[in-house]
Amino acid sequence: MSSHDLVLGRLRAALAAGGPAAPIEVPRDYRQAGALDLEQLVERLTDYRAQVHRIAAAAVADTIAAILPAGATVVVPPGLPPAWLPSAVTALPDHGLDIRQIGAADGVVTAAAVAVAETGTVVLDGSPDQGRRVISLLPDLHVCVLRADQVVATVPEALARLTPHRPLTWISGPSATSDIELNRVEGVHGPRTLHVILLP
């Protein structure tokens, strides 16, 4: 008897034993919320090699101008506030750009949906100021603008703010992977450089 036949035989025997199995209750007694600590978010993001800029809301354009080289072309989602972009940067609004145009850009500027302080994670949900998932994955540099009121302490709190059917992108630092010898390589599955602009 093959392993295939053995597994199928056990499944048939289990199903023949009676009606549908009773649903299994999943315990939900884990910690749902915590004390919010913005410094913890900054510390975690920095540990993941993201660069964090804590600035006043009026300084977004100047900060982005300092991050990007003059004359840079950046992909922007259609709902990104125009005031965030410095005049020295050429904005490429994503109204269905193809992957070659997105990949050739010097970077991307987006907003965020929520961030988790305990894990140092920023979440994008495809809203108009965040755009399609692809625009935050192809360019080599991602500048993400985040407000302090979008930061929560725990993952369950973040999930409560998100809509599950939206295209969620969870970002914990620049894209990175490592081989069996633990040699870290950045930029394999997304941007090699992440700047998070944290507003009050």
ABEGO torsion letter per residue (X at the ends): XBAAAAAAAAAAAAAAAEBBBBBBBBBAABBABBBBBAAAAAAAAAAAGBBBBBBBAAAAAAAAAAABBBGBBBBBBAABBAAABBAABBBBBBBGBBAAAAAABAEBBBBBABBBAAAGBBBBAGBAAAEBAAAAAABABBBBBBBAAABBABAAAAAAABBAABBBBBBBEBBBBBBAAGBBBBGAAEBABBBBBBBX
